[in-house]
Structures are given as structure tokens and as C-alpha cells.
Amino acid sequence: MPRDTEKEGIAWEYAWIREHFGEHRRKGQSLLMGDGGRRFDQVTVQLANGSERTFYFDITRYFGHH
């Protein structure tokens, strides 16, 4: 799936989590700044078994593109 806008990128992130870890509930999402101006989305979810997982996605390509 192309990820050229923030909306597409966020949809892809949650689809990826669902595909690899099943149903989940979003607990939090934060924007992180990396070296060289890179941007990362930190996503914390609660999985169906009650455990929490945090994922990091490089969003530099589509950050700020609506």
C-alpha cells in the first residue's frame, strides 16, 4: 500500500499491527524526532490477550503531507 499522506500512513500502521498481532486497542500514539530530521510514530496498543506492545514506524516520507 502506498503511504504518501499521513492518513494513508496511519491506516497502514494499524493494518500492519492487526495483520501481525490481531485485534488490539490503541493506548497511545506519539511523534518522535530522530537524527537527521527523521520522524517516527510511536504506537502503543493493548492486544486481545491483555498484553501491551509498543511499535515504532518511520513516518518521515509522509509526515506533514495531507
CHARMM-style PDB file with segment names, atoms N, HN, CA, C and O in Angstrom:
ATOM      1  N   MET     1       0.834  -1.177   0.000  1.00  0.00      PROA
ATOM      2  CA  MET     1       0.000   0.000   0.000  1.00  0.00      PROA
ATOM      3  C   MET     1       0.880   1.242   0.000  1.00  0.00      PROA
ATOM      4  O   MET     1       1.770   1.357   0.843  1.00  0.00      PROA
ATOM      5  N   PRO     2       0.659   2.165  -0.914  1.00  0.00      PROA
ATOM      6  CA  PRO     2       1.449   3.394  -0.878  1.00  0.00      PROA
ATOM      7  C   PRO     2       1.100   4.221   0.343  1.00  0.00      PROA
ATOM      8  O   PRO     2      -0.049   4.265   0.782  1.00  0.00      PROA
ATOM      9  N   ARG     3       2.109   4.870   0.878  1.00  0.00      PROA
ATOM     10  HN  ARG     3       3.043   4.834   0.521  1.00  0.00      PROA
ATOM     11  CA  ARG     3       1.903   5.714   2.046  1.00  0.00      PROA
ATOM     12  C   ARG     3       2.455   7.094   1.721  1.00  0.00      PROA
ATOM     13  O   ARG     3       3.574   7.433   2.108  1.00  0.00      PROA
ATOM     14  N   ASP     4       1.661   7.889   1.005  1.00  0.00      PROA
ATOM     15  HN  ASP     4       0.752   7.614   0.690  1.00  0.00      PROA
ATOM     16  CA  ASP     4       2.105   9.204   0.589  1.00  0.00      PROA
ATOM     17  C   ASP     4       1.528  10.326   1.435  1.00  0.00      PROA
ATOM     18  O   ASP     4       1.985  11.465   1.340  1.00  0.00      PROA
ATOM     19  N   THR     5       0.534  10.026   2.260  1.00  0.00      PROA
ATOM     20  HN  THR     5       0.163   9.101   2.338  1.00  0.00      PROA
ATOM     21  CA  THR     5      -0.065  11.028   3.143  1.00  0.00      PROA
ATOM     22  C   THR     5      -0.110  10.479   4.557  1.00  0.00      PROA
ATOM     23  O   THR     5       0.003   9.272   4.773  1.00  0.00      PROA
ATOM     24  N   GLU     6      -0.276  11.373   5.510  1.00  0.00      PROA
ATOM     25  HN  GLU     6      -0.368  12.353   5.335  1.00  0.00      PROA
ATOM     26  CA  GLU     6      -0.376  10.923   6.905  1.00  0.00      PROA
ATOM     27  C   GLU     6      -1.558   9.978   7.098  1.00  0.00      PROA
ATOM     28  O   GLU     6      -1.440   8.977   7.804  1.00  0.00      PROA
ATOM     29  N   LYS     7      -2.687  10.286   6.482  1.00  0.00      PROA
ATOM     30  HN  LYS     7      -2.783  11.100   5.909  1.00  0.00      PROA
ATOM     31  CA  LYS     7      -3.880   9.441   6.628  1.00  0.00      PROA
ATOM     32  C   LYS     7      -3.599   8.021   6.137  1.00  0.00      PROA
ATOM     33  O   LYS     7      -3.953   7.051   6.806  1.00  0.00      PROA
ATOM     34  N   GLU     8      -2.969   7.899   4.979  1.00  0.00      PROA
ATOM     35  HN  GLU     8      -2.681   8.688   4.435  1.00  0.00      PROA
ATOM     36  CA  GLU     8      -2.631   6.577   4.440  1.00  0.00      PROA
ATOM     37  C   GLU     8      -1.621   5.865   5.336  1.00  0.00      PROA
ATOM     38  O   GLU     8      -1.726   4.661   5.571  1.00  0.00      PROA
ATOM     39  N   GLY     9      -0.646   6.618   5.830  1.00  0.00      PROA
ATOM     40  HN  GLY     9      -0.560   7.596   5.638  1.00  0.00      PROA
ATOM     41  CA  GLY     9       0.381   6.033   6.682  1.00  0.00      PROA
ATOM     42  C   GLY     9      -0.170   5.497   7.983  1.00  0.00      PROA
ATOM     43  O   GLY     9       0.181   4.397   8.408  1.00  0.00      PROA
ATOM     44  N   ILE    10      -1.031   6.271   8.614  1.00  0.00      PROA
ATOM     45  HN  ILE    10      -1.316   7.165   8.269  1.00  0.00      PROA
ATOM     46  CA  ILE    10      -1.628   5.827   9.882  1.00  0.00      PROA
ATOM     47  C   ILE    10      -2.503   4.601   9.661  1.00  0.00      PROA
ATOM     48  O   ILE    10      -2.479   3.667  10.462  1.00  0.00      PROA
ATOM     49  N   ALA    11      -3.273   4.601   8.581  1.00  0.00      PROA
ATOM     50  HN  ALA    11      -3.293   5.360   7.930  1.00  0.00      PROA
ATOM     51  CA  ALA    11      -4.107   3.431   8.255  1.00  0.00      PROA
ATOM     52  C   ALA    11      -3.229   2.201   8.058  1.00  0.00      PROA
ATOM     53  O   ALA    11      -3.569   1.112   8.520  1.00  0.00      PROA
ATOM     54  N   TRP    12      -2.091   2.374   7.367  1.00  0.00      PROA
ATOM     55  HN  TRP    12      -1.815   3.259   6.991  1.00  0.00      PROA
ATOM     56  CA  TRP    12      -1.178   1.257   7.131  1.00  0.00      PROA
ATOM     57  C   TRP    12      -0.603   0.742   8.446  1.00  0.00      PROA
ATOM     58  O   TRP    12      -0.504  -0.470   8.639  1.00  0.00      PROA
ATOM     59  N   GLU    13      -0.218   1.650   9.362  1.00  0.00      PROA
ATOM     60  HN  GLU    13      -0.298   2.634   9.205  1.00  0.00      PROA
ATOM     61  CA  GLU    13       0.338   1.238  10.652  1.00  0.00      PROA
ATOM     62  C   GLU    13      -0.621   0.304  11.397  1.00  0.00      PROA
ATOM     63  O   GLU    13      -0.229  -0.770  11.854  1.00  0.00      PROA
ATOM     64  N   TYR    14      -1.876   0.729  11.511  1.00  0.00      PROA
ATOM     65  HN  TYR    14      -2.194   1.601  11.140  1.00  0.00      PROA
ATOM     66  CA  TYR    14      -2.840  -0.078  12.266  1.00  0.00      PROA
ATOM     67  C   TYR    14      -3.206  -1.369  11.538  1.00  0.00      PROA
ATOM     68  O   TYR    14      -3.487  -2.383  12.177  1.00  0.00      PROA
ATOM     69  N   ALA    15      -3.204  -1.337  10.215  1.00  0.00      PROA
ATOM     70  HN  ALA    15      -2.975  -0.513   9.697  1.00  0.00      PROA
ATOM     71  CA  ALA    15      -3.440  -2.564   9.445  1.00  0.00      PROA
ATOM     72  C   ALA    15      -2.278  -3.536   9.663  1.00  0.00      PROA
ATOM     73  O   ALA    15      -2.493  -4.740   9.807  1.00  0.00      PROA
ATOM     74  N   TRP    16      -1.050  -3.014   9.688  1.00  0.00      PROA
ATOM     75  HN  TRP    16      -0.875  -2.036   9.571  1.00  0.00      PROA
ATOM     76  CA  TRP    16       0.128  -3.860   9.903  1.00  0.00      PROA
ATOM     77  C   TRP    16       0.056  -4.508  11.287  1.00  0.00      PROA
ATOM     78  O   TRP    16       0.293  -5.709  11.417  1.00  0.00      PROA
ATOM     79  N   ILE    17      -0.267  -3.731  12.315  1.00  0.00      PROA
ATOM     80  HN  ILE    17      -0.460  -2.755  12.210  1.00  0.00      PROA
ATOM     81  CA  ILE    17      -0.366  -4.282  13.671  1.00  0.00      PROA
ATOM     82  C   ILE    17      -1.445  -5.363  13.711  1.00  0.00      PROA
ATOM     83  O   ILE    17      -1.220  -6.437  14.269  1.00  0.00      PROA
ATOM     84  N   ARG    18      -2.601  -5.093  13.131  1.00  0.00      PROA
ATOM     85  HN  ARG    18      -2.783  -4.220  12.678  1.00  0.00      PROA
ATOM     86  CA  ARG    18      -3.702  -6.064  13.127  1.00  0.00      PROA
ATOM     87  C   ARG    18      -3.299  -7.346  12.385  1.00  0.00      PROA
ATOM     88  O   ARG    18      -3.600  -8.450  12.838  1.00  0.00      PROA
ATOM     89  N   GLU    19      -2.618  -7.192  11.248  1.00  0.00      PROA
ATOM     90  HN  GLU    19      -2.374  -6.295  10.880  1.00  0.00      PROA
ATOM     91  CA  GLU    19      -2.193  -8.352  10.459  1.00  0.00      PROA
ATOM     92  C   GLU    19      -1.199  -9.225  11.215  1.00  0.00      PROA
ATOM     93  O   GLU    19      -1.251 -10.452  11.120  1.00  0.00      PROA
ATOM     94  N   HSD    20      -0.301  -8.604  11.961  1.00  0.00      PROA
ATOM     95  HN  HSD    20      -0.259  -7.608  12.039  1.00  0.00      PROA
ATOM     96  CA  HSD    20       0.756  -9.349  12.647  1.00  0.00      PROA
ATOM     97  C   HSD    20       0.429  -9.741  14.092  1.00  0.00      PROA
ATOM     98  O   HSD    20       1.008 -10.687  14.625  1.00  0.00      PROA
ATOM     99  N   PHE    21      -0.500  -9.013  14.726  1.00  0.00      PROA
ATOM    100  HN  PHE    21      -0.971  -8.244  14.293  1.00  0.00      PROA
ATOM    101  CA  PHE    21      -0.774  -9.260  16.150  1.00  0.00      PROA
ATOM    102  C   PHE    21      -2.247  -9.412  16.480  1.00  0.00      PROA
ATOM    103  O   PHE    21      -2.591  -9.645  17.639  1.00  0.00      PROA
ATOM    104  N   GLY    22      -3.127  -9.287  15.496  1.00  0.00      PROA
ATOM    105  HN  GLY    22      -2.848  -9.097  14.555  1.00  0.00      PROA
ATOM    106  CA  GLY    22      -4.556  -9.469  15.724  1.00  0.00      PROA
ATOM    107  C   GLY    22      -5.232  -8.205  16.224  1.00  0.00      PROA
ATOM    108  O   GLY    22      -4.679  -7.107  16.157  1.00  0.00      PROA
ATOM    109  N   GLU    23      -6.435  -8.392  16.724  1.00  0.00      PROA
ATOM    110  HN  GLU    23      -6.884  -9.284  16.779  1.00  0.00      PROA
ATOM    111  CA  GLU    23      -7.216  -7.254  17.203  1.00  0.00      PROA
ATOM    112  C   GLU    23      -6.510  -6.592  18.378  1.00  0.00      PROA
ATOM    113  O   GLU    23      -5.832  -7.252  19.165  1.00  0.00      PROA
ATOM    114  N   HSD    24      -6.677  -5.296  18.483  1.00  0.00      PROA
ATOM    115  HN  HSD    24      -7.228  -4.759  17.844  1.00  0.00      PROA
ATOM    116  CA  HSD    24      -5.989  -4.536  19.520  1.00  0.00      PROA
ATOM    117  C   HSD    24      -6.777  -3.266  19.828  1.00  0.00      PROA
ATOM    118  O   HSD    24      -7.704  -2.891  19.110  1.00  0.00      PROA
ATOM    119  N   ARG    25      -6.378  -2.625  20.913  1.00  0.00      PROA
ATOM    120  HN  ARG    25      -5.625  -2.930  21.496  1.00  0.00      PROA
ATOM    121  CA  ARG    25      -6.965  -1.342  21.306  1.00  0.00      PROA
ATOM    122  C   ARG    25      -5.823  -0.343  21.458  1.00  0.00      PROA
ATOM    123  O   ARG    25      -4.828  -0.614  22.131  1.00  0.00      PROA
ATOM    124  N   ARG    26      -5.980   0.800  20.830  1.00  0.00      PROA
ATOM    125  HN  ARG    26      -6.788   1.020  20.283  1.00  0.00      PROA
ATOM    126  CA  ARG    26      -4.927   1.816  20.897  1.00  0.00      PROA
ATOM    127  C   ARG    26      -4.850   2.395  22.301  1.00  0.00      PROA
ATOM    128  O   ARG    26      -5.865   2.796  22.871  1.00  0.00      PROA
ATOM    129  N   LYS    27      -3.651   2.438  22.853  1.00  0.00      PROA
ATOM    130  HN  LYS    27      -2.826   2.113  22.390  1.00  0.00      PROA
ATOM    131  CA  LYS    27      -3.418   3.013  24.171  1.00  0.00      PROA
ATOM    132  C   LYS    27      -2.770   4.391  24.072  1.00  0.00      PROA
ATOM    133  O   LYS    27      -2.991   5.249  24.927  1.00  0.00      PROA
ATOM    134  N   GLY    28      -1.974   4.600  23.033  1.00  0.00      PROA
ATOM    135  HN  GLY    28      -1.795   3.904  22.338  1.00  0.00      PROA
ATOM    136  CA  GLY    28      -1.300   5.882  22.884  1.00  0.00      PROA
ATOM    137  C   GLY    28      -0.544   5.962  21.581  1.00  0.00      PROA
ATOM    138  O   GLY    28      -0.205   4.946  20.974  1.00  0.00      PROA
ATOM    139  N   GLN    29      -0.283   7.200  21.155  1.00  0.00      PROA
ATOM    140  HN  GLN    29      -0.558   8.025  21.648  1.00  0.00      PROA
ATOM    141  CA  GLN    29       0.449   7.433  19.924  1.00  0.00      PROA
ATOM    142  C   GLN    29       1.210   8.741  20.094  1.00  0.00      PROA
ATOM    143  O   GLN    29       0.635   9.744  20.517  1.00  0.00      PROA
ATOM    144  N   SER    30       2.516   8.736  19.763  1.00  0.00      PROA
ATOM    145  HN  SER    30       2.983   7.922  19.419  1.00  0.00      PROA
ATOM    146  CA  SER    30       3.345   9.925  19.939  1.00  0.00      PROA
ATOM    147  C   SER    30       4.246  10.119  18.732  1.00  0.00      PROA
ATOM    148  O   SER    30       4.625   9.163  18.055  1.00  0.00      PROA
ATOM    149  N   LEU    31       4.576  11.358  18.481  1.00  0.00      PROA
ATOM    150  HN  LEU    31       4.268  12.135  19.031  1.00  0.00      PROA
ATOM    151  CA  LEU    31       5.526  11.705  17.434  1.00  0.00      PROA
ATOM    152  C   LEU    31       6.897  11.856  18.068  1.00  0.00      PROA
ATOM    153  O   LEU    31       7.058  12.574  19.055  1.00  0.00      PROA
ATOM    154  N   LEU    32       7.885  11.178  17.496  1.00  0.00      PROA
ATOM    155  HN  LEU    32       7.755  10.595  16.694  1.00  0.00      PROA
ATOM    156  CA  LEU    32       9.257  11.264  17.992  1.00  0.00      PROA
ATOM    157  C   LEU    32      10.146  11.831  16.894  1.00  0.00      PROA
ATOM    158  O   LEU    32       9.933  11.571  15.710  1.00  0.00      PROA
ATOM    159  N   MET    33      11.143  12.608  17.302  1.00  0.00      PROA
ATOM    160  HN  MET    33      11.315  12.819  18.264  1.00  0.00      PROA
ATOM    161  CA  MET    33      12.111  13.171  16.372  1.00  0.00      PROA
ATOM    162  C   MET    33      13.388  12.348  16.454  1.00  0.00      PROA
ATOM    163  O   MET    33      13.871  12.035  17.541  1.00  0.00      PROA
ATOM    164  N   GLY    34      13.927  12.002  15.287  1.00  0.00      PROA
ATOM    165  HN  GLY    34      13.534  12.256  14.403  1.00  0.00      PROA
ATOM    166  CA  GLY    34      15.154  11.233  15.239  1.00  0.00      PROA
ATOM    167  C   GLY    34      16.291  12.048  14.645  1.00  0.00      PROA
ATOM    168  O   GLY    34      16.119  13.218  14.306  1.00  0.00      PROA
ATOM    169  N   ASP    35      17.444  11.426  14.522  1.00  0.00      PROA
ATOM    170  HN  ASP    35      17.584  10.475  14.797  1.00  0.00      PROA
ATOM    171  CA  ASP    35      18.605  12.075  13.928  1.00  0.00      PROA
ATOM    172  C   ASP    35      18.324  12.456  12.484  1.00  0.00      PROA
ATOM    173  O   ASP    35      17.593  11.760  11.779  1.00  0.00      PROA
ATOM    174  N   GLY    36      18.903  13.557  12.052  1.00  0.00      PROA
ATOM    175  HN  GLY    36      19.496  14.123  12.625  1.00  0.00      PROA
ATOM    176  CA  GLY    36      18.787  13.965  10.665  1.00  0.00      PROA
ATOM    177  C   GLY    36      17.390  14.391  10.260  1.00  0.00      PROA
ATOM    178  O   GLY    36      17.062  14.377   9.074  1.00  0.00      PROA
ATOM    179  N   GLY    37      16.555  14.770  11.229  1.00  0.00      PROA
ATOM    180  HN  GLY    37      16.821  14.781  12.192  1.00  0.00      PROA
ATOM    181  CA  GLY    37      15.212  15.224  10.912  1.00  0.00      PROA
ATOM    182  C   GLY    37      14.204  14.112  10.670  1.00  0.00      PROA
ATOM    183  O   GLY    37      13.087  14.376  10.227  1.00  0.00      PROA
ATOM    184  N   ARG    38      14.581  12.880  10.952  1.00  0.00      PROA
ATOM    185  HN  ARG    38      15.489  12.665  11.311  1.00  0.00      PROA
ATOM    186  CA  ARG    38      13.650  11.762  10.763  1.00  0.00      PROA
ATOM    187  C   ARG    38      12.527  11.867  11.783  1.00  0.00      PROA
ATOM    188  O   ARG    38      12.724  12.337  12.904  1.00  0.00      PROA
ATOM    189  N   ARG    39      11.344  11.420  11.374  1.00  0.00      PROA
ATOM    190  HN  ARG    39      11.184  11.038  10.463  1.00  0.00      PROA
ATOM    191  CA  ARG    39      10.159  11.427  12.235  1.00  0.00      PROA
ATOM    192  C   ARG    39       9.688   9.992  12.431  1.00  0.00      PROA
ATOM    193  O   ARG    39       9.692   9.191  11.497  1.00  0.00      PROA
ATOM    194  N   PHE    40       9.282   9.683  13.655  1.00  0.00      PROA
ATOM    195  HN  PHE    40       9.279  10.334  14.414  1.00  0.00      PROA
ATOM    196  CA  PHE    40       8.809   8.339  13.981  1.00  0.00      PROA
ATOM    197  C   PHE    40       7.486   8.434  14.726  1.00  0.00      PROA
ATOM    198  O   PHE    40       7.270   9.335  15.537  1.00  0.00      PROA
ATOM    199  N   ASP    41       6.618   7.493  14.434  1.00  0.00      PROA
ATOM    200  HN  ASP    41       6.794   6.762  13.775  1.00  0.00      PROA
ATOM    201  CA  ASP    41       5.344   7.364  15.131  1.00  0.00      PROA
ATOM    202  C   ASP    41       5.510   6.237  16.137  1.00  0.00      PROA
ATOM    203  O   ASP    41       5.806   5.104  15.756  1.00  0.00      PROA
ATOM    204  N   GLN    42       5.323   6.534  17.412  1.00  0.00      PROA
ATOM    205  HN  GLN    42       5.083   7.454  17.722  1.00  0.00      PROA
ATOM    206  CA  GLN    42       5.366   5.524  18.476  1.00  0.00      PROA
ATOM    207  C   GLN    42       3.921   5.167  18.801  1.00  0.00      PROA
ATOM    208  O   GLN    42       3.144   6.024  19.222  1.00  0.00      PROA
ATOM    209  N   VAL    43       3.565   3.905  18.606  1.00  0.00      PROA
ATOM    210  HN  VAL    43       4.197   3.209  18.265  1.00  0.00      PROA
ATOM    211  CA  VAL    43       2.191   3.454  18.801  1.00  0.00      PROA
ATOM    212  C   VAL    43       2.176   2.360  19.865  1.00  0.00      PROA
ATOM    213  O   VAL    43       2.854   1.342  19.725  1.00  0.00      PROA
ATOM    214  N   THR    44       1.408   2.573  20.923  1.00  0.00      PROA
ATOM    215  HN  THR    44       0.858   3.400  21.037  1.00  0.00      PROA
ATOM    216  CA  THR    44       1.252   1.571  21.979  1.00  0.00      PROA
ATOM    217  C   THR    44      -0.174   1.043  21.922  1.00  0.00      PROA
ATOM    218  O   THR    44      -1.138   1.807  21.895  1.00  0.00      PROA
ATOM    219  N   VAL    45      -0.285  -0.289  21.904  1.00  0.00      PROA
ATOM    220  HN  VAL    45       0.498  -0.910  21.927  1.00  0.00      PROA
ATOM    221  CA  VAL    45      -1.595  -0.930  21.822  1.00  0.00      PROA
ATOM    222  C   VAL    45      -1.710  -2.000  22.901  1.00  0.00      PROA
ATOM    223  O   VAL    45      -0.713  -2.510  23.413  1.00  0.00      PROA
ATOM    224  N   GLN    46      -2.952  -2.321  23.227  1.00  0.00      PROA
ATOM    225  HN  GLN    46      -3.762  -1.907  22.811  1.00  0.00      PROA
ATOM    226  CA  GLN    46      -3.238  -3.455  24.101  1.00  0.00      PROA
ATOM    227  C   GLN    46      -3.791  -4.558  23.210  1.00  0.00      PROA
ATOM    228  O   GLN    46      -4.774  -4.358  22.495  1.00  0.00      PROA
ATOM    229  N   LEU    47      -3.156  -5.716  23.258  1.00  0.00      PROA
ATOM    230  HN  LEU    47      -2.359  -5.879  23.839  1.00  0.00      PROA
ATOM    231  CA  LEU    47      -3.569  -6.852  22.444  1.00  0.00      PROA
ATOM    232  C   LEU    47      -4.732  -7.592  23.105  1.00  0.00      PROA
ATOM    233  O   LEU    47      -5.057  -7.349  24.267  1.00  0.00      PROA
ATOM    234  N   ALA    48      -5.341  -8.482  22.359  1.00  0.00      PROA
ATOM    235  HN  ALA    48      -5.077  -8.679  21.415  1.00  0.00      PROA
ATOM    236  CA  ALA    48      -6.509  -9.224  22.839  1.00  0.00      PROA
ATOM    237  C   ALA    48      -6.212 -10.011  24.116  1.00  0.00      PROA
ATOM    238  O   ALA    48      -7.106 -10.223  24.935  1.00  0.00      PROA
ATOM    239  N   ASN    49      -4.954 -10.448  24.292  1.00  0.00      PROA
ATOM    240  HN  ASN    49      -4.228 -10.276  23.627  1.00  0.00      PROA
ATOM    241  CA  ASN    49      -4.606 -11.222  25.486  1.00  0.00      PROA
ATOM    242  C   ASN    49      -4.301 -10.337  26.695  1.00  0.00      PROA
ATOM    243  O   ASN    49      -3.941 -10.838  27.760  1.00  0.00      PROA
ATOM    244  N   GLY    50      -4.449  -8.998  26.523  1.00  0.00      PROA
ATOM    245  HN  GLY    50      -4.742  -8.592  25.657  1.00  0.00      PROA
ATOM    246  CA  GLY    50      -4.229  -8.073  27.625  1.00  0.00      PROA
ATOM    247  C   GLY    50      -2.833  -7.485  27.691  1.00  0.00      PROA
ATOM    248  O   GLY    50      -2.605  -6.524  28.426  1.00  0.00      PROA
ATOM    249  N   SER    51      -1.894  -8.041  26.937  1.00  0.00      PROA
ATOM    250  HN  SER    51      -2.079  -8.821  26.339  1.00  0.00      PROA
ATOM    251  CA  SER    51      -0.533  -7.509  26.953  1.00  0.00      PROA
ATOM    252  C   SER    51      -0.457  -6.221  26.145  1.00  0.00      PROA
ATOM    253  O   SER    51      -1.271  -5.983  25.252  1.00  0.00      PROA
ATOM    254  N   GLU    52       0.526  -5.397  26.470  1.00  0.00      PROA
ATOM    255  HN  GLU    52       1.187  -5.590  27.195  1.00  0.00      PROA
ATOM    256  CA  GLU    52       0.752  -4.164  25.730  1.00  0.00      PROA
ATOM    257  C   GLU    52       2.012  -4.294  24.895  1.00  0.00      PROA
ATOM    258  O   GLU    52       2.988  -4.923  25.305  1.00  0.00      PROA
ATOM    259  N   ARG    53       1.972  -3.687  23.715  1.00  0.00      PROA
ATOM    260  HN  ARG    53       1.179  -3.177  23.382  1.00  0.00      PROA
ATOM    261  CA  ARG    53       3.135  -3.668  22.816  1.00  0.00      PROA
ATOM    262  C   ARG    53       3.306  -2.253  22.302  1.00  0.00      PROA
ATOM    263  O   ARG    53       2.326  -1.537  22.094  1.00  0.00      PROA
ATOM    264  N   THR    54       4.549  -1.850  22.098  1.00  0.00      PROA
ATOM    265  HN  THR    54       5.345  -2.431  22.267  1.00  0.00      PROA
ATOM    266  CA  THR    54       4.846  -0.551  21.514  1.00  0.00      PROA
ATOM    267  C   THR    54       5.592  -0.776  20.211  1.00  0.00      PROA
ATOM    268  O   THR    54       6.525  -1.577  20.144  1.00  0.00      PROA
ATOM    269  N   PHE    55       5.169  -0.058  19.174  1.00  0.00      PROA
ATOM    270  HN  PHE    55       4.411   0.592  19.228  1.00  0.00      PROA
ATOM    271  CA  PHE    55       5.745  -0.168  17.838  1.00  0.00      PROA
ATOM    272  C   PHE    55       6.246   1.198  17.404  1.00  0.00      PROA
ATOM    273  O   PHE    55       5.709   2.227  17.813  1.00  0.00      PROA
ATOM    274  N   TYR    56       7.282   1.200  16.570  1.00  0.00      PROA
ATOM    275  HN  TYR    56       7.718   0.364  16.238  1.00  0.00      PROA
ATOM    276  CA  TYR    56       7.854   2.433  16.052  1.00  0.00      PROA
ATOM    277  C   TYR    56       7.850   2.360  14.532  1.00  0.00      PROA
ATOM    278  O   TYR    56       8.359   1.405  13.946  1.00  0.00      PROA
ATOM    279  N   PHE    57       7.270   3.375  13.900  1.00  0.00      PROA
ATOM    280  HN  PHE    57       6.856   4.151  14.376  1.00  0.00      PROA
ATOM    281  CA  PHE    57       7.183   3.439  12.451  1.00  0.00      PROA
ATOM    282  C   PHE    57       7.884   4.702  11.963  1.00  0.00      PROA
ATOM    283  O   PHE    57       7.651   5.789  12.493  1.00  0.00      PROA
ATOM    284  N   ASP    58       8.737   4.563  10.959  1.00  0.00      PROA
ATOM    285  HN  ASP    58       8.926   3.680  10.529  1.00  0.00      PROA
ATOM    286  CA  ASP    58       9.392   5.715  10.348  1.00  0.00      PROA
ATOM    287  C   ASP    58       8.377   6.390   9.433  1.00  0.00      PROA
ATOM    288  O   ASP    58       7.975   5.812   8.423  1.00  0.00      PROA
ATOM    289  N   ILE    59       7.961   7.608   9.774  1.00  0.00      PROA
ATOM    290  HN  ILE    59       8.288   8.077  10.594  1.00  0.00      PROA
ATOM    291  CA  ILE    59       6.935   8.318   9.018  1.00  0.00      PROA
ATOM    292  C   ILE    59       7.505   9.519   8.251  1.00  0.00      PROA
ATOM    293  O   ILE    59       6.754  10.363   7.763  1.00  0.00      PROA
ATOM    294  N   THR    60       8.817   9.585   8.151  1.00  0.00      PROA
ATOM    295  HN  THR    60       9.427   8.899   8.548  1.00  0.00      PROA
ATOM    296  CA  THR    60       9.474  10.735   7.535  1.00  0.00      PROA
ATOM    297  C   THR    60       8.921  10.997   6.135  1.00  0.00      PROA
ATOM    298  O   THR    60       8.688  12.152   5.778  1.00  0.00      PROA
ATOM    299  N   ARG    61       8.711   9.970   5.351  1.00  0.00      PROA
ATOM    300  HN  ARG    61       8.901   9.032   5.641  1.00  0.00      PROA
ATOM    301  CA  ARG    61       8.286  10.115   3.960  1.00  0.00      PROA
ATOM    302  C   ARG    61       6.963  10.876   3.825  1.00  0.00      PROA
ATOM    303  O   ARG    61       6.813  11.691   2.915  1.00  0.00      PROA
ATOM    304  N   TYR    62       6.025  10.624   4.703  1.00  0.00      PROA
ATOM    305  HN  TYR    62       6.147   9.962   5.443  1.00  0.00      PROA
ATOM    306  CA  TYR    62       4.706  11.223   4.546  1.00  0.00      PROA
ATOM    307  C   TYR    62       4.327  12.200   5.663  1.00  0.00      PROA
ATOM    308  O   TYR    62       3.212  12.723   5.655  1.00  0.00      PROA
ATOM    309  N   PHE    63       5.210  12.457   6.610  1.00  0.00      PROA
ATOM    310  HN  PHE    63       6.115  12.032   6.616  1.00  0.00      PROA
ATOM    311  CA  PHE    63       4.914  13.391   7.688  1.00  0.00      PROA
ATOM    312  C   PHE    63       4.625  14.785   7.115  1.00  0.00      PROA
ATOM    313  O   PHE    63       5.410  15.314   6.328  1.00  0.00      PROA
ATOM    314  N   GLY    64       3.504  15.365   7.511  1.00  0.00      PROA
ATOM    315  HN  GLY    64       2.866  14.935   8.150  1.00  0.00      PROA
ATOM    316  CA  GLY    64       3.136  16.689   7.059  1.00  0.00      PROA
ATOM    317  C   GLY    64       2.459  16.739   5.698  1.00  0.00      PROA
ATOM    318  O   GLY    64       2.139  17.821   5.204  1.00  0.00      PROA
ATOM    319  N   HSD    65       2.237  15.577   5.086  1.00  0.00      PROA
ATOM    320  HN  HSD    65       2.496  14.699   5.487  1.00  0.00      PROA
ATOM    321  CA  HSD    65       1.565  15.512   3.790  1.00  0.00      PROA
ATOM    322  C   HSD    65       0.120  15.055   4.005  1.00  0.00      PROA
ATOM    323  O   HSD    65      -0.132  13.954   4.494  1.00  0.00      PROA
ATOM    324  N   HSD    66      -0.796  15.902   3.640  1.00  0.00      PROA
ATOM    325  HN  HSD    66      -0.591  16.797   3.243  1.00  0.00      PROA
ATOM    326  CA  HSD    66      -2.212  15.592   3.869  1.00  0.00      PROA
ATOM    327  C   HSD    66      -2.823  15.152   2.613  1.00  0.00      PROA
ATOM    328  OT1 HSD    66      -4.014  14.841   2.582  1.00  0.00      PROA
TER     329      HSD     66
END
